[in-house]
Amino acid sequence: MKRSKTVIALLLTLVMFAGLLGGCGKKIDIDQFSQPAATEAPAAAAPAAEAPAAEAAAAKELTYAPGTTLRMATGYNSTKTGLSLDAEVAGEGITLADGVTYHAGDLKPTWVEVEKRLNIKFEDKYQGNTATNEFDYWKERMGDVDMVSGTAAKLTEYGEQGVVVNIGEYLDMMPNFKAYLESNPIVRLSITGNTNTGAIYFSPYFDGVNDIERMPLMRTDMVQKLLDGEGEFTADKCNDTAAPVYEPYMPTSGKIEIDVVTPDGTAVETIAKDYDAAGNIVAKMNEAGSIDGVTAVNMLREYIDKAYNGYYGTERSNLFIGQNAAWDADELVALLRCVVANPQTLNGTDSIQGLFSREDNNNQRRVDVMRFAGHLFGIRGLESRQDYLYFDVDGSLKDARQNPDTYKALERMTAMGKEGLISVNFMNNADGKTAQYLENDSGFMHYDYNQTQTLLNDPSQGKLQDGEKYMAVMVPVARWMDGTEGGRYMRFTESWRSVKVDGWGISAAGVKGNDDKLYAALKIIDYAYSPEGMILMSYGPDAFIKTNPDGSYVTFMFNGQEMPEIADATRAELWEKASGNYTNYARQYLGSTLSFAKSQAFEFQCTTDVGREGAGYISNAIALGTIKHPILAVTDNPWYMSVPTVLPTTKAENDMINTYTQLTPNGRFSQNKDGENLFVNQIVSGYAEEGMGSADASASKVADEWGGKQYLALKTDAWNRLLGYYKTLG
């Protein structure tokens, strides 16, 4: 079968949802798309070189014995998401959309296809752990595996010790991977493990790139019920709001101007928040004390009319859910007060949860509430690509854990919790899942991934009823200290896709003295960055892709380019076996998207109409500049620069960093599933940690007692070396 081709840059451009068209398209032609994406820095022109001799060229090819076996300790984060089918997934045998029946222990279709295309055999050694734990399992027995999953930091650390192969030494033998790095130098910067040698110790994983990642999501129908319409809001029954604890974050007087996208999504206009005319809604509610839900709603309605001079008309809900939304933290708190005080109107019961996490007893999901706090209150570093690091306006590296303003923002979240605006299950670390909240009409909003969470809108799921709508909404307005005098009131998201923190490395002991194994492992990485390989690693084999009679792919327009459509049988199977969750389907059944570069084009095809609507609003705002974000390049204003996923610390530096145990990934600020996060603890319990009774004391304890100053100095030294190396790339 012919395979249509596309370019690497095509798979990694900014997701833009407007103007997407379906249907049969031309064959994808790699030559048609040979330039880097517009959002990426162009590759520097390479000097002309003489054609190498045939012998020299042959020496640089990745040749290995046909059927070379690789022992693969690689996967995503569980036994279900490895190279082979898990017994729970396969059962007594499972027939997939390619017509093949697979059994537990069989390689998944993507890896069967890799075996065929590259003539490599795989022995699956994966233990089904997270990247951190998988690497820790094998690090003392690396001779037993050839490729291994790990975090970028660990693979780099052990690469510097000679435990992991430096694939940077073999770039001349890896034309696809090398071309990708040359076209995307900021990626090279993020994966460089040693600035003296240019060493690279892992193959990067991209879950999309140069695109927003997490978004606020709301039950938009509830907002409309409360805020829209002529006259006053009325209800037969409501609850009282809690005694106020949260204090205003936004101004209480004066005016500020905010740029918004016009309602039709085509342009930008400036609107004002007029506090002189309306006051601050939180201040007004606080002055009134505990009030009934009807009074709260009418106060918020009146505030919106006055503060925005009638801009939103009778569709006041658009302040929060429209293309031209301009909401901020105080307005959200006022809305949450209205929501939790009016369950009878919203769900016909006596209680409803305001802000919640996907799984309220899973630390990996609970930290999303902490991340959201950064967006609400203008705090950098809470959704960093590495630890909690960010750049200040002077180019210095900062750590959110050592910033008193971080803890002050979390004080505000604690106040919200005390008012009952954050879910009971979150505050009690009890079981509570998004689906349960939404299907029972018992939850209002959370902060998460759009595609997976808006699947509940699909009629086939039977979770949301007619007229109910769970949708991504605009990120909030906050005051961000970007170097503008006094800070800038704007929308900014730190949730920006770049190199992920996990990757795959090659075991030096596993391939030692065996060039067949080494070259086969390198070939997998190189092939994954070829046009065909990138499609395979996102879509799975051709049997899962829709084709024309001549064997070429049926395509649709994505980001202005042609990308393959999934086969009808694939689409049906995805809903049948994974309830429309593309990521779960791809990882658990196809074996794709386990590493390397994941195209958003497949995921987009599985996003509900509601999911596309909300994400489309956000995409328009990003394109028109009303949502700012980190830049994957060295920028004139360093505050806007994305922190590299890995900084090239030396072994000695890593040994020192690892002594600061409270700051390690498994320490007090862990984002792992079974970990503990002090920021989350503060949201729940306030200043409960000994010696951390205030914002200043908390920041000082991290800096002075937990090794924060030394940690930051070591990371800064590594960054300065990396910046110097970057400048040599031209």
Buried (B, 14 or more C-beta within 10 A) or exposed (E): EEBBBBBBBBBBBBBBBEEBEEEEBEBBBBEBBEEBBEBBBEBEEEEEEEEEEEEEEEEEEBBBBEEBBBBBBBBBBBBBBBBBBBEEBBEEEBEBBBEEEBEBEBBBBBBBBBBEEBBBEBEBBBEBBBBBBBBBBBBEEBBBBBBBBBBBBBBBBBBBEEBBBBBBEBBEBBBBBBBBBBBBBBBBBBBBBBBEBBBBBBBBBBBBBBBBBBBBBBBBBBBBBBBBBEEEBEBEEBBEBBEBBBBBBBBEEEEBEBBBBEBEBEEBEEBBBBBEBBBBBBBBBBEEEEBBBBBBBBBBBBBBBBBBEEBBEEBBBBBBBBBBBBBBBBBBBBBBBBBBBBBBBBBEEEEBBBBBBBBBBBBBBBBBBBBBBBBBBBBBBBBBBBBBBBBBEEBEBBBBBBBBBBBBBBBBBBBBBBBBBBBBBBBEBEEBBBBBBBBEBBBBBBBBBBBBBBBBBBEEBEBBEEEBBBBBBBBBBBBBBBBBEEEBBBBBBBBBBBBBBBBBBBBBBBBEEBBBBBBBBBBBBBBBBBBBBBBBBBBBBBBBBBBBEEEBBBBBBBBEBBBBBBBEBBBEBBBEBBBBBBBBBBBBBBBBBBBBBBBBBBBBBBBBEBBBBBBBBBBBBBBBEBBBBBBBBBBEEBBBBBBBBBBBBBEEBBEBBEEBEBBBBBBBBBBBEEBEBBBBBBBBEBBEBEEBEEBEBBBBBBBEEBBBBBBBBBBBBBBBBBBEBBEEBE
